[in-house]
């Protein structure tokens, strides 16, 4: 973990990028009080995700496609039932 105040981060962020790429993260502070974290992104996938891995494991029930009950629909539109 790298602890930086905002001014230091703004001034020297490029200096810390290589350490972020290696898995370290930055605790960003305002007057030594933590306010945010900067973490590296996970590596991007090199191949496409396979489709159908759960085939046969889960079946969508027919009830899933039926209309929602009126009280649930009302909650979507902010109406009080």
Wavefront OBJ file of the C-alpha trace (Angstrom):
o trace
v 0.000 0.000 0.000
v 1.201 3.461 -0.921
v -0.183 6.320 1.196
v -0.260 9.668 -0.634
v -1.734 13.064 -0.003
v -3.672 14.552 -2.916
v -0.982 17.073 -3.856
v 1.682 14.338 -4.055
v -0.616 12.152 -6.155
v -1.413 14.974 -8.587
v 2.245 15.889 -8.923
v 3.787 12.415 -9.259
v 1.026 9.999 -10.316
v 2.966 8.739 -13.345
v 5.757 7.729 -10.965
v 3.395 5.332 -9.163
v 1.726 3.743 -12.207
v 4.285 0.941 -12.578
v 3.779 -0.022 -8.927
v 0.010 -0.042 -9.474
v 0.461 -2.350 -12.471
v 2.359 -4.783 -10.240
v -0.586 -5.045 -7.835
v 0.067 -2.357 -5.240
v -2.674 0.121 -4.404
v -2.733 3.740 -3.329
v -4.497 5.121 -0.287
v -5.329 8.695 -1.256
v -5.493 11.133 1.679
v -6.554 14.704 2.317
v -4.391 16.121 5.132
v -3.380 12.560 6.080
v -7.025 11.436 6.370
v -7.902 8.612 3.930
v -10.555 9.548 1.371
v -10.155 7.048 -1.487
v -8.274 4.043 -2.813
v -6.717 3.623 -6.236
v -6.428 -0.053 -7.149
v -5.194 -1.743 -10.315
v -7.748 -3.235 -12.675
v -7.806 -7.008 -13.061
v -6.068 -8.275 -16.190
v -8.208 -8.324 -19.317
v -9.433 -11.640 -20.620
v -7.407 -12.926 -23.566
v -10.153 -15.209 -24.899
v -13.901 -14.861 -25.171
v -15.997 -16.262 -22.353
v -17.488 -19.603 -23.295
v -21.267 -19.638 -23.645
v -23.425 -22.317 -22.100
v -21.307 -23.423 -19.154
v -24.424 -23.864 -16.983
v -26.486 -25.653 -19.626
v -28.622 -28.267 -17.934
v -27.749 -26.995 -14.456
v -30.453 -24.329 -14.278
v -33.790 -24.062 -16.001
v -35.781 -20.820 -16.172
v -39.272 -21.574 -14.819
v -42.300 -20.606 -16.941
v -43.508 -18.351 -14.113
v -40.501 -16.097 -14.786
v -42.132 -14.885 -18.022
v -45.536 -14.130 -16.447
v -46.501 -10.488 -15.758
v -45.441 -9.059 -12.415
v -48.065 -8.598 -9.688
v -49.641 -5.111 -9.535
v -48.002 -4.204 -6.199
v -44.531 -4.939 -7.614
v -45.268 -2.914 -10.765
v -46.491 -0.028 -8.614
v -43.206 0.011 -6.718
v -41.304 0.384 -10.020
v -43.324 3.476 -10.869
v -43.266 4.979 -7.366
v -46.979 4.439 -6.807
v -48.243 3.527 -3.380
v -50.432 0.441 -3.439
l 1 2 3 4 5 6 7 8 9 10 11 12 13 14 15 16 17 18 19 20 21 22 23 24 25 26 27 28 29 30 31 32 33 34 35 36 37 38 39 40 41 42 43 44 45 46 47 48 49 50 51 52 53 54 55 56 57 58 59 60 61 62 63 64 65 66 67 68 69 70 71 72 73 74 75 76 77 78 79 80 81
